[in-house]
C-alpha cells in the first residue's frame, strides 16, 4: 500500500521517477481523486513502471517516491504552475532518479526478462587477486562514453525528459538489455560496473556538460561561457 503525502516539512531521502506517459493514460491525481490518493493506493492499482519503481525504492530503503502524474494535480492550473517551477529542486535534490528507459508507457515497466549472462561481468583470480574482467570499450563508447548505444532508449524520445536527465544528480536507467548508471562522475553498466576510465571525451558528453554548467562539477568548472551557451542549442 502506498499513499500520496505532502512533502512540506519533510527532510528525508526520496527518489524520482522518469518515464514516458505514452498513449495510455498513467495513473493520475486530479481534484476529484486527491482525497482517494491520500487515503491509499494499493499495489494492484499501480501501473507496472510505478510498481517497479516502488519495488526499487523498497529494496533501497528509500521511503518516498515522486511521480509527476501523481504528485501534480493534473487538472489544477494553479498546482501545475507551482510544481512545474520547482522541477530543478525536485530532481536536483532527489537521492536517486529511476528511469523506465525502455518503456513506451507506464504499463511496460522498468524490469524486463533478459539473458543476464550477456551482460554479467566475469570475475577472475589473476595472480592471486580477484578482478573484474570487462571487454574493451568499442570506438563509439570511447568517443561518446555512451554505454547504451545498442539499447532501446525510448525515454530519449520524450522532450520533457531532457530536464530530468540534466537536473538529476544520480540516475539508474532500467533498459531492456541491462541496468545503467549515470552521475556527474561516473557512467557505468552491468557490462562495465566500474565505469569506463578516461571516457567519454569531454566535448562529446553533452549531458554531463550541461550538468557541469548547472551544478559546477569539477570536471567542467573551466568551461568557457561561449562554449556553454552553445550546448543549449
N, C-alpha and C positions, 0 to 999 in steps of 0.2 A: 504494500500500500504506500502510495506517495500522496502528497498534497501540496497545493500552491500556498506559499507563505511569503510574507513581506520580508525584504532584505534590510529594511530600515533598522538600524541599531545593532545589526549582527556583524561580527568581526571573526568569521571562520572561513576555512578553505571552501572553495566551491569550484565546480567545473562548468564549462560552457559547451554547448553542442553546436557544431557547424554541419548543416545538412541541406539537401535540396527539398523544396516543397513539392516540385513536380506537378503533374496534372491532377494527382489525387490530393484532396484537401487533408492536411495533417490534423491531428487533434489540436484544437484551439481553445482559447479563453475569450469569451465575449461577455458583454454586460449581463446577458441573461444566464450565463453559466458560471459567472465569477464565484458565487457562493458555493456552487456544487464542486468546483475545482478546489476551493479552500477546505471543503469538508473531507475530500479524499478522492484519489484516483487509483483504481485497482490496477494491478499489473496487466490484467487481461484487456483493459481499455487502452493501454499504451500501444501505439504502432511499433513495429519491430526496431526501428532506429532509436526510438526513445527508450524502449525497454533494454536494448543492448547497451545504451549509454548509462542507464541506471545500474545495470549489472556491473559495468566497468567501475562506476563510482563506488559501488558497494565493495568490490574487490580491493579498491584502492583506499577504502575508508574515507571517502570524501562525502560529506553529509548532504551538500546542496548541489543542485544541477540547474543551470539556467538554459531554458529553451525558448527561443523567440516567440513561437506561436502560442506558447502557454503563459509566458511571463509578460507579454504585452497584450493588453486588451484590444483585440483586433478591430472592433467596431467603435472604438473610442478615439476620436481625433486628438483629444487632449492627452490621453495616455501615450499615443503614438508620438506626438511631438515631444513629450517629456522624456520618453525612453530612448527614442532614436538619437537624441542629443547626448546620451551617456554611453554610446556604444564603445567609445575609446576606453572608458573606465571599466565597463562590463568585461570586455575581452582582455584588456591590459592587466587587470588585477586578478583574473581568474588563475587558479593554481594550474589548470590544465584545460586545453580545448580538445574535445573529442570530435574528430571529423569522420562522418559517414561518407567517405570519399568516393565509393563506387556505387552508391545507392541513388537511383534516379528519383526516388521519393521516400517518404518516411516509413514506408512499409517494407522496404527491401533490407534494411538493417545495416549494422556495422560488421557483424560476424558472418563469414562465408565458409562453406565447406570447400576445402582445398587440400592439395598434397603438400603437407608441411615439409616433406623430405626435399622438395625442390629448393627451399629457401633456408632450411636449417643449417647453421654453420657447423663446420667439422671441428671437434675438439681432439687434439692430438698431443701426445707427450713427445717433445723434442728435446733431446739432451737432458732428460730428467725434469723438464719444465712443461707444465700443461699450457697449451697455446690454443688460440682460436685460429683456424686456417680458413682464410677467405680467398675468393678468386680476385684477381687483379681487376680494378675498375676498367671498363671499356672507354673508348675515346670520348663519347658523349658525356659519360659520367665525369670524366676528368675535366672536361671543359665547363659543363653546366652544373656539376655537383648534384644532378637530379637523379635520385635513386629509384625513381618510379616511371622512367620513360616508356616502359613497355606495359604499364598498368592502365586499367580502365578508370581514368580520373574524371568521373562525371562531375564532381563538385566544382571543377575549374570552369565549367560552362555557366555557372551562376554568377552574375555580375556582383551581387551583394556580398559574395563570399570573399572578394578581394580584401575588403577592410578587415574581415575576420582573420584572414591569413596573416596580414601585416600587423594587426594590433595584438594578436595572441602571442604571449611570451613563450609558450610551450604548446606544441600540438602533437597529438598522436593520431596518425591517419590510418584508418582501417580500410584497406582496399581488398579487392577480390583475390589478390595473389600474395598478400602479406601485410605486415604492420610496419609503418614508417614513422620515424620521429623527426621533429624539426624544432629547433630553438635557435637563439641568436648565436650560439657557439658550436652547435653540432647538428649534422644531418646523419641519421643512421637508419638502418633497417634490419630485418631478420638476417639478410644476407651479409650485411656489414654492421654488426651490432656495436662496434666501437667507432663507427663513422669512417669517412674517407679522409685520410690525412693529406693535407695540402691542397684539397679541392673543396669547393669549386673555385675557379678563377673569380676574383672579387668583382670584376667588371661585368660578369655574366650572371651573377646570382642576384636577380632583381628583387626577389622577396626579402632577402637578407639585407640588401642595400637599403630598401625602404624601412625595414625595421631599425637599421642603424641610424637612419635620419631621424626617425621618431624618438627612439629611446637613447640615442647617443652611445651605442655599444662600442666597445674599444676598437673593434675591427674597422669601423668606418668613421671614427671621430674626425679624421682629417679630410673627409670628402669635401671637395670644392663645391660651393653653392651652385655654380653653373651646371656642374655635373648632376648634383642632387635635383635641381629643377627639371632636368631632362627626364628623370625617371618617372615623373608623374604623367608624361605624355607619350 
